[in-house]
Amino acid sequence: ALMTHARSLLGPGDVTSGRLCPACGSDAHGRPWARHGGRSLHVSLSRSGPHLVTAIAPLASDGHIGVDVEVAHIDVLPALVLAPSETGDLALAWARKEAILKARGTGLMTAMSSVVLADERWSDVDAPEGYVAALALAPRVE
């Protein structure tokens, strides 16, 4: 799906992809990566139920991207997701925060409750009925 998405956005060309863990260097897990025609891309993937979402941006963009799709009704303690100052829909907050943490490159190693949505760059994304989805940008670290 990632290769098809890259070709549909960027045109014909060889697409290679994989994963790389920034902590241990393993290619069995970690942040996904892709190249199209030799050009590196920012990529993010998410699955929930039968749905897969992919996000792609040129490496020269102003930050890393993250995407998440979740079932619209989750059963989780609000304190695990919401910062002390936040209220609202838990599934939507989860999707937004997981997208942010993927964009940052930390994933769920960072507590969601430490992320304050008002301080971040994210957008809700159209999702199938019964699901919510979000896309986030994290600034490039030079």
C-alpha angles and dihedrals in degrees: 000000000000092000091049091049092050093050093046091054101035105027132240119341143108113296122197125179143171144138132272127189111218091204102051105009094239119152091204093079141001137076115351119239135190140185126201117197089343092307117123118233137195108239138178132183135194135179132192123167107320093339128101124186124193128189126192133183133169114263089239091063120113095262152348119288132224131187133188137181122192140173107269094237117050128173105222136127110266090226089065092058111023126069113231091262095050135090132170146079109354097207092050092046089049093052092047094047096044089051089051093049091048090051090050089050095235100097116185092338082091116067111248090219089064090063116086109202093208088064097051141075112242141134131203113241128210109264135183117273110286093026138086128206139186139187122208138189125210120192118257113256111223 
